Amino acid sequence: MQNMDGGQGGFWEENRNVAAGVILASAVAAGVIAYMLRRAREEEPMPAMVASSVTDRARDVVGEERVEAAREFFMERVMPELKPALLAILSDLEEMVDEYFRRAEKAIKRM
């Protein structure tokens, strides 16, 4: 049986990092496309539906006034305290994603 790789010793066997990079890039691209298609088909995002359902049930159980009082308390007291922590989490997440994209870009450029 003749070697069909042109005498190069098997490109994919020698360059496992390239093969892994190609597979990783393909998986990321497929995931992004699937996510975009799913989001395009949704009429209302899932978290909004859940929040609306919870709010409606809470109003049924405790009444409109208590739900509004809780909402006002949360927005005036709790959210200002959480806002810096949420922004810090987002900043850290952004840095991690940027680092992974830089690594993926370097891997693709080395191919």
N, C-alpha and C positions, 0 to 999 in steps of 0.2 A: 504494500500500500504506500503510495507516494505522499510526502508531506505537502499539504496544500497551502501552507502559510508563506510560500515563496522563499523558504530558507532563512527566515528571520527568527526562528526559534520560538514561535508562538507569541505574538504581540501581547495578547491578553494575559498569558501566563507570566510574562516578564514584567508587565506593568499593572499589577494588581491594584495599585492606588488609582490609576487612571480608570480602571474598570469600576472600582468602588465609587469614584467621583461621578462617572456617567450614570450609574444606577441611582446614586443619591440625588443628582440633579434631575433625573427623570421622575423620581418619586416626588420631589418637591414640586416640580411643574405640574404633575398630575394632581397633587393635593390642592394646589392653588386653583387650578381649573375646576376641580370638583367643588371646591368651596364657593367659587364665583357663580357657578351654575346653580348651586343650591340656594344661594342668597338671591339670585335673580328670580327664582321661581316662588319664593316666599312672598306672601301678601303682607303679612305682619310678622316681624321677628319673634321668635319663641320667647325671649325674656319679657317682651312687652305683653304678650298674651298671658304669661304666668303672673306678672305684676298686676295686670288688670283683673284677672280672676281672683287673686288674693285680696285685692282692694274691695272688690264687690262682695266677697264672702265676709270680710271684716265689717263692712258697712251693715250687712244683714244681721250679724251677730251682736255687735256693740252699738250700732247706731252711727249716723252721719256725723254728729258733733264730736264724738270721741275719736273717730278716725281723722277728722280734720285737725283736732287738737294734737294728736300724735304726729301727724304729718308736719304741722307747724313746728312742734318741738324738735323733730328730727332735722328739719331743714335749717332751723335757727341755731340749734345747740350742737347737734351731733356732726352734721356735715362740715361746719367750719373746723372742727377738730380732726376729722378724717381726711380733709382735702390735702393737707401737706403729705400725709402718709401715702395716699393714693397717687399723688404726683411723683413721689419718690419711687414708688413701685413701678410706675410707668417709665420713669427715666431709666431705672435699672434694666427693665425689660427691653427698652429701646437699645441700650448699650449691648446687651447680650445678642439681640437679633442682628445688630450691625456687625458685631464681631463674627458671628456665624456666616453672614453673607460675605464678609471680606475673605474668610477662609474658603468658602465655596468658590468665590471668584478666582482666588489664587489657584485652587485646584483645577478649575476649568482652563485657566490660562496656561497651566503646565502641561495640559493634554497635547 
